[in-house]
């Protein structure tokens, strides 16, 4: 099973830094955010990863490549710890460029020919996951028992009008409907979709079918998802663990602070700052 990371967007909410630095390389601690998703995939048993990027994001390719000069220097100096820090992930990572910013559905179509009859886990880098069981593994386990596409969800007790909300089947894991950003009070549930999906090859066929009918403007995955739901081929998995939404500066800051709080080397600095400035 392949892992797909959709990382072609502009990242405009993080300007001006994203004028030149891909949002996916912004660090959470000492590691870029996209590396957390790659680690999640590898921990889930996924060793074939495709990153959908764009012309402006060559730095992503450089990050996952070898750094020969530093390898030589650290080997010469006997610094095995630093060599380990710059080692490429133990996975085959390839890149496909979305040459036009035509929406996430269009982005996913760029990898259709790479799926070759197998399901894949799709990740959007705005969502990071903390938990004992990697998020992708949770979706894969449910797929193994249902054979369906799987949406990762969380239960949001408050306002869900800014989310995609599923209409779940009673007493099961099936999905009978999906509403994008429902008006407050009209939501079918409080089970909201987050940025991980497991898609079967048939989903990509529906995605291509919808693209053939699409006119101008951006193209999203909603057409294909609706067709799969109508066919009874979509399930949902309420995620075990914690989701960190780093899609905006406030959520990103929270992720950085949580990382610092969990790091024995950084926590004292965070505690001193809180003591001196926030009490």
SULNORDA-V69586 format. One line per field, one symbol per residue. ss: DSSP state (~ for helix, > for strand, _ for the rest). A space follows every 50 residues. Layout:
# SULNORDA-V69586
ss->???
This chain:
# SULNORDA-V69586
ss->_>>>>>_____~~~__~~~___~~~_>>__>>~~~~~~~~~~~____>>> >>>_~~~~~~~~~____~~~~~~~~~~__~~~~~~~_____>>>>>>___ ___~~~~~~__~~~~____>>>>>__>>>>____~~~~~~~~~~~~__>> >>>>>________>>>>>_____>>>>>>>__________>>>>>>>>>_ ~~~~~~~~~~~~~________~~~~~~~~~___>>>>>___>>>>___~~ ~~~~~~~~~~~~_~~~~~~~~~~~~~~__
